Amino acid sequence: MSFEKPLNLIEALIFASDKSITEEEISQVLSELMEETIKIESIRKNIEQIRLKYLEMDLAIELVHLNGGYQFLTKKEYYPVINQLQIQRSRKKLSQAALETLAIVAYKQPITKLEIEQIRGVNCDYTVQKLLEKELISISGKADSVGKPLLYTTSGLFMDYFGINSTNDLPQINELIAENNTIGEQTE
């Protein structure tokens, strides 16, 4: 492979890097690949050409110098649409632990974290925090018990997320339990 298309090689390295990549890292990678020393000044000139290329093309992304390196980022004017995408994606992803915790809150609200942990049998700090961040549960006050622990309830976003008007619309526990889930012989 020759260093005939340095722009493309450098562009590919910056694009493929999950964090900013320095001129020194680019030089090191290309020097190993080409089996010859690639000077930083040459890298710098090519990076400037790439930056100008992206500015001229009026794209949604740009080449940005940050943290001592270079990275392709979405232009600031597109942040609102990217933010909306992140909100949509974060709403859709709930882990099994989050679903279990959310179900406990929905059926037992208002409930303390300790009560959730007693039902689940595991620490729920992280899961409760994530549900609060996703605004699926909210803090509704403090319990009158020792230490005044926080009380958690489902939020309005929870209702939207699951397409219900109130917690009365949740399926009743006996509706969820199948009648054929018995062990052994049944006596009549």
N, C-alpha and C positions, 0 to 999 in steps of 0.2 A: 504494500500500500504506500502510495506516495503522499507528499504533503502538498499536492496540487490543489486540493479543495479544502484548505484549512478552515474556511468559514463554515462549511457543512459539518466538519468534524467537531469544531468548537461548539457550534450550535447544538449538535446532537448531545455533546457532553453536558452542556448547561441544561438542556431540556430533560435529559434522563436523570439528572441529579435531584434528589428529594430535598436538598437544602442548598444554600448558596455554595458555589464552587469557586475556589480561588484561582488566580492566574497561575500560581505555582502548581496547584493540583492539575490543571489543564496541561501545563508544560510537562509535568512528570508523566502523565498518561500518554500524551502524544510522543514524547521522547522515547518511551519504552516501545510504543507501537511502531515508530519510524526507525528505531535503532539509530537515532542521531539526536543531538541536543537541539531542542526547540526553544528559542530565546523568548523571555518574558515580553520583550518589546514587540516581537512579532505577534504574540498572543494578544497583547493590548490593542494593537492596530486592528486586528481581526474582530475583536470584541466590539470596538467602536463602530466598525462597518456593520456588524450584526445589529447593534443598537439603532443605528440610522436606518437600516433596512426595515426594521419593525415600526419605526416612527413614520416612514414614508408610506408604508402599506396601509396605514390607518386600520390596524387590527385591534382586537379587544385585549390583546396581551402586549406586554412590553418587556424589554430587558432592563433589569434594575440592578444597580450596584448596592449591595447591603451586606453588612456583617463581614466586610473584607472580601467578599466574593460576588458572584453574579447569579441571578436567578430570573426565570421568566415568571411574571406575575400578571394577574388581571389588572387592567387599568382601573383607577379609582372610581371613574364614573360608572363602572359595572358592578361595584360592590353591592348595591341594593339587590340586584337579581341573583348574585351569588349567595348573599345572605339568605334570601328566600329559599333557595335550593337547599342550603344547609338546614334551615328550619324544617322544611318538608322531610328531608332525609332523617333528621334526628327524631321527628315524631313517629316515623314508621318503624324504627328499630327499638324494640323492647326485648331485653334478655328474658330468659325463663325466670330468673330471680326477680326481675322487675315486674313481670306479669303476676307472679305469685304474691309479691308484696302489695301490688296495686289491688289485687282481688281482696286481700285481707283488709286493706284500708276501706275499699268500697263497701264490703259487707259488714264491717265492725265499727265504722266511723261514728263518732270521733274516737281515735285510738292513739295510744302512745307508742313510741318506738320500742320500748321494753315489751309491751304486749305483742307487737308484731314479731319481735324476736322470740318470744315464748311460743308463739304459734308455729313459726317457721323452724325454730331450733338452731338458728345461726345468727351471727351478727348482721345487722341490716343497715349500718351507717352509710356505706357507699350507695346502696340501692335507694335508700330514702333520699339521699342527696341528689342522685341522678333524676329521680322522679320529681323532686322540687325544681331542679334546673329545667326539666322539660315541661314544667308547670302542669303536670297531671295531678299532683296533690298539692295541698297548701296547708299552712299552719293556721289552725282555727282558734287557737288560744292555749291556755295552760290548764292542766288537770289540778284538782284540789288535793291530790295525794302528796305524800312527802317528796320534797324536791321540786315540786311544781313542774313536772315534765311537759313538754310540748304535745299538743294534740294535733293529729293530722286528719284531714278529710280530703275527699276528691274535689277537684276544681271544675270550673265551667269548661275548661279545655278538655278535661276528661270526658265530659258529656258529649262535646263535639266530636272528639276522637272516636268514641264508641257509638256515636249516633243515637244517643238516648236523651230524653228530656229531664229525667230525674233518676235517682238511684232506685226508685220504685219500679223502673223499667228493667232493672237487672233481672236475669233469670233467678228464680227461687232455687235454693239449694236442693230441694227435693226434685226439681225438674232436671237437675244436672246428674243426679244419681240414677243409674240404670237399674231397673228391677232385677236383671239377670246377673248382677254382680254379687252373688252369694256364694259362700263356700260350704261345702258339705250338703247334707240332705235337708230339705225343707219339710217342716211338719205343718200339717194343716189343722 
